[in-house]
Every structure is written in structure tokens, then in C-alpha cells.
Amino acid sequence: MYRPCIRGCIYSPFVGEGISGGPVDPGPWTPADIVTSAWLDASDTSPTNIIQSGGLVSQLTDKGTSGTRHLVQSTSGNRMSTGLETINGLNVLSSSVLDKFMQNSGFPMPASGNVCVSFVAQIDGQATNTNASLVSMDAANNDWQLNSNNASQFNGALNAVGSGSIIGTSDSLTGGPFTGPVVWTLQFNFDDNVKKVYTNGVERSSGTYNNKIDPSQLLRIFSNRAGLQSVFGLFGEMVIFEDISQCANVQTYLTDKWVP
């Protein structure tokens, strides 16, 4: 299990001084405190963050470091909804039927090969296919998907393909089936040649990670690499970043915010 940083440990009395000469509290930790590949937050319902028409979402805007890696859906029939459901009182993107998903083509991966994908989701149903996926990345060679591994319930497996056994074999998760809401953490640590999956801070799988994920990926939420086998339910927030040492901080942030 992760040992998340206690919130107070990231505050320093040397951050700054107020008018009275005392330390300035920088406020709670958020993903804005680190370099992110993307930060996608459905709880922010501002019209620039969630672009929608009639409650159907065409874009969830990247709030992260680059601010350009949005999740989009150009086909109105495949759009998720906003304003209908919540997790812990916070707005989410929702779908109650199959084939509703968001994506980003040409999503860049860190050159180091290290990446952590942390997100909040609730699975309410899936396609009757073992490849029904909660999140996936598709590329020419080395890519992966987090799929159900069961045709009727989401037991979970980190399924990877690619040259040179990119991430070893498909790793089945323990502890399923998973419904939600769940804080998921997918950790690809190329420095140590290991990949791991956590749910709510509990390690569910561990396997080898031998070759780097391709530098450009098609990222999808609620669908597999092929865009054909989907799940439905609720999506809250996703943070993708390179610095593996920050996984526990992101896990704590998402848990404090989203887990009832």
C-alpha cells in the first residue's frame, strides 16, 4: 500500500512571510504543484473547462502544465454527459450506455519512459468482452490498456503489447471485481523495469516493464485501444505525470477529494 504524504509535510515555514511576519500557508497540495503531462478535472464545471452542448461534452480541457492535451469527442453520439451525476458531491462525466468515451490523439509520453496515470472512475457496466477498457493508450508498437479481463464484470488486467515485450505479459489484478468509485494508479517505472496497478492505494498487480512506451499515443478513457470495447459509468479526474516519486501525493489528493 502507498504511504501517502501527510498534508502538513509539504508545508515549509520558509515558504514566505505574511504581514505579521508569520509563515504563509501555501494552501493544500494540488497537481498544479508538479509538472504534469495532463490534468483533466470534471469537477471544474466552468465553460472553458467543460465544453458542452445540451449537456453532451465535446472537450474536457487540460488544466496541467502544457494546457493543450485535452480529451475530446467530435462525434455527438459518442459524447459523455455532464451535470447529471456526482461523486462525493462533485460533478463528473457520465455515461449510462456503451460507446461513450473521450480521447486525445498524439498524446506525448515522457522520453524517460517513466509515467504515472492516476484517475478516479466508477464502473457501472461494460461490453460483454474481456477487452472492455477503462483507459487505454494506442500506438504503432508499444502500448497498453486497462481492460476487464472478464466478459461480464471488471476484474481488471493491465494488457500490454509491443516489440521486445514492452511491459511483459498481461498482468491480472487481484481484488476484483471493481465498481467504484475507485482511485486508480497505473505506475510505469522504467528506471526499475516494473509496472504496478493500485486501487485506493492497494497494490493489485506488479510486472515487468522492459521497453519504453511509444512516445506518441492515442489516449482514451472508457474504451479500449481499438475504440470498440467500452465500459460505462462515471469519470471524475485524471492526472498523468512523469515523476514517480509524486505518485503518493497524487493518490492522497484524489482520495481526499473524491472518496466519500
C-alpha positions in Angstrom: 0.0 0.0 0.0 1.1 3.6 -0.7 2.2 5.5 2.4 0.8 8.9 1.3 2.5 12.1 2.5 0.7 13.7 5.4 -0.5 17.0 4.1 1.5 19.0 6.6 4.8 17.5 5.5 4.7 19.5 2.3 4.4 22.9 4.0 7.5 24.8 5.0 7.9 27.7 7.4 10.3 29.2 4.8 7.8 29.4 2.0 7.2 33.1 2.8 6.1 35.5 5.5 2.8 37.4 6.0 2.3 40.9 7.1 2.7 39.8 10.8 6.0 38.1 10.0 4.5 34.6 10.3 4.7 31.8 7.7 2.3 31.9 4.7 0.3 28.8 4.3 0.6 27.9 0.6 -2.7 26.0 0.8 -3.5 22.4 0.1 -1.4 20.4 -2.4 -2.8 20.0 -5.9 -1.4 18.7 -9.2 -0.5 22.3 -10.0 2.4 21.8 -7.7 4.1 19.4 -10.1 4.9 19.1 -13.8 2.1 17.2 -15.5 1.6 15.6 -18.9 -2.1 16.3 -18.4 -4.6 17.2 -15.6 -8.2 16.6 -16.5 -10.8 17.5 -13.9 -14.5 17.1 -14.4 -15.4 18.7 -11.1 -14.5 22.1 -12.6 -17.7 23.0 -14.4 -16.5 26.3 -15.8 -17.5 26.7 -19.5 -13.8 26.8 -20.5 -13.0 23.6 -18.7 -16.0 21.5 -19.9 -17.1 22.5 -23.3 -20.6 21.1 -23.9 -23.8 21.5 -25.8 -27.0 20.3 -24.3 -25.1 18.5 -21.5 -23.0 16.5 -24.0 -19.3 17.0 -23.7 -17.1 17.7 -26.7 -14.0 18.7 -24.7 -12.6 18.3 -21.2 -9.8 20.9 -21.0 -6.3 20.1 -19.8 -5.6 22.2 -16.7 -2.0 20.9 -16.5 1.4 22.2 -17.3 1.0 22.4 -21.1 -2.7 23.2 -21.0 -3.1 21.7 -24.5 -3.7 17.9 -24.0 -7.5 17.9 -23.9 -9.8 15.0 -24.0 -12.2 15.5 -26.9 -15.1 13.7 -28.7 -16.2 15.1 -32.1 -18.9 12.5 -32.7 -22.1 13.7 -30.8 -23.4 10.1 -30.5 -20.3 9.1 -28.6 -20.2 12.0 -26.1 -20.4 11.6 -22.4 -22.7 13.8 -20.3 -22.0 16.5 -17.7 -24.3 17.8 -14.9 -26.2 14.6 -14.3 -24.2 12.6 -11.7 -21.7 13.3 -8.9 -19.1 11.5 -6.8 -18.8 12.8 -3.3 -20.8 15.9 -4.3 -18.5 16.7 -7.3 -19.5 16.9 -10.9 -18.4 14.0 -13.1 -18.6 13.0 -16.8 -21.2 10.2 -17.0 -22.4 7.5 -19.4 -25.2 5.0 -18.9 -24.8 3.2 -22.2 -21.9 1.8 -24.2 -19.7 3.6 -26.7 -19.4 6.9 -24.8 -15.8 7.9 -24.5 -13.2 10.7 -24.7 -9.8 10.7 -26.4 -6.6 12.6 -27.3 -4.6 11.7 -30.4 -0.9 12.2 -30.4 -0.6 12.3 -26.6 3.1 12.6 -25.7 4.9 10.2 -23.4 8.0 11.2 -21.3 11.3 10.4 -23.0 12.4 8.7 -19.8 9.7 6.0 -20.1 8.5 6.8 -16.6 4.9 7.7 -16.3 2.1 7.5 -13.7 -1.6 7.6 -14.7 -3.8 8.3 -11.7 -7.6 8.8 -12.0 -11.0 8.5 -10.4 -13.7 6.4 -12.0 -16.8 4.3 -11.2 -17.7 1.4 -13.5 -21.4 0.7 -13.8 -21.3 -1.7 -16.7 -19.3 -2.9 -19.7 -19.4 -4.5 -23.1 -19.6 -8.3 -22.9 -16.0 -8.6 -23.9 -12.8 -9.2 -22.0 -11.2 -6.2 -23.8 -13.7 -3.7 -22.4 -11.4 -1.0 -21.1 -11.4 1.8 -18.5 -8.4 3.6 -20.0 -6.1 2.8 -22.9 -3.2 4.1 -24.9 -2.8 3.0 -28.6 0.4 3.4 -30.6 2.3 1.9 -33.5 4.3 -0.6 -31.4 4.3 -0.3 -27.6 1.1 0.5 -25.9 -1.4 -0.8 -23.3 -5.0 -0.9 -21.9 -6.6 -1.5 -18.6 -9.2 -4.0 -19.6 -11.9 -6.0 -17.7 -10.3 -9.5 -18.2 -13.8 -10.9 -17.9 -16.8 -10.7 -20.2 -19.3 -9.9 -17.5 -17.5 -8.0 -14.8 -14.5 -5.7 -14.4 -11.9 -8.0 -12.8 -9.1 -6.0 -14.4 -5.8 -6.6 -16.2 -3.0 -4.4 -17.5 -2.8 -5.6 -21.0 0.3 -4.6 -23.0 1.6 -5.3 -26.5 4.7 -4.2 -28.3 8.2 -5.1 -29.5 10.5 -6.7 -27.0 7.8 -7.5 -24.5 7.3 -3.8 -23.7 5.7 -4.5 -20.3 6.0 -8.2 -20.1 2.8 -10.3 -20.1 -0.7 -9.1 -19.3 -1.0 -8.7 -15.5 -4.2 -9.8 -13.9 -5.4 -7.7 -11.0 -6.3 -9.1 -7.6 -9.2 -7.9 -5.5 -11.8 -7.6 -8.3 -14.4 -7.1 -9.5 -14.1 -3.3 -9.3 -17.0 -1.0 -9.4 -16.4 2.3 -7.6 -15.8 5.0 -7.0 -12.1 3.9 -7.2 -8.8 5.9 -7.3 -6.7 4.1 -9.8 -3.0 4.4 -10.1 -1.0 2.9 -13.0 2.7 3.2 -12.5 5.2 2.6 -15.3 8.7 2.8 -13.8 11.3 2.2 -16.5 14.2 3.0 -14.1 13.3 -0.1 -12.1 11.7 -2.0 -15.1 8.5 -2.6 -13.2 4.8 -1.6 -13.7 2.2 -1.6 -11.0 -1.5 -1.1 -10.6 -3.1 0.3 -7.4 -6.7 0.8 -6.4 -7.4 3.1 -3.5 -3.7 2.8 -2.6 -3.6 -1.0 -2.5 -1.3 -2.8 -4.9 -3.3 -5.1 -7.3 -0.6 -6.2 -9.8 3.1 -6.0 -10.5 5.0 -7.0 -13.6 8.0 -6.3 -15.8 8.4 -3.1 -17.9 11.2 -3.8 -20.3 10.9 -1.3 -23.2 9.6 2.2 -23.2 6.0 3.1 -24.2 5.9 4.7 -27.6 6.5 8.5 -27.4 3.1 9.3 -29.1 -0.1 7.6 -28.0 -3.9 7.8 -28.6 -5.2 8.2 -25.1 -8.8 7.0 -24.5 -11.0 6.9 -21.4 -13.8 4.3 -21.2 -12.7 2.5 -24.3 -10.0 0.1 -25.4 -7.1 0.7 -27.8 -9.3 -0.1 -30.9 -12.1 2.2 -29.7 -14.5 -0.7 -29.9 -14.9 -2.3 -26.4 -16.1 0.2 -23.8 -17.3 0.5 -20.2 -19.8 2.9 -18.9 -20.1 4.8 -15.6 -18.6 7.9 -14.1 -15.3 9.8 -14.6 -14.0 12.3 -12.1 -10.4 13.3 -12.6 -7.1 12.2 -14.2 -3.5 13.3 -13.6 -0.7 12.0 -15.9 2.9 12.8 -14.9 6.5 11.6 -15.2 7.9 11.9 -11.6 7.1 8.6 -10.0 8.1 10.0 -6.6 4.9 12.1 -6.7 2.5 9.1 -7.0 1.7 9.0 -3.3 0.9 12.8 -3.3 -1.4 12.5 -6.3 -3.1 9.4 -4.7 -3.7 11.4 -1.4 -5.0 14.4 -3.3 -7.5 12.3 -5.3 -8.6 10.3 -2.3 -9.2 13.3 -0.1 -11.2 15.0 -2.8 -13.2 12.1 -4.3 -13.6 9.2 -1.9 -16.7 9.6 0.3 
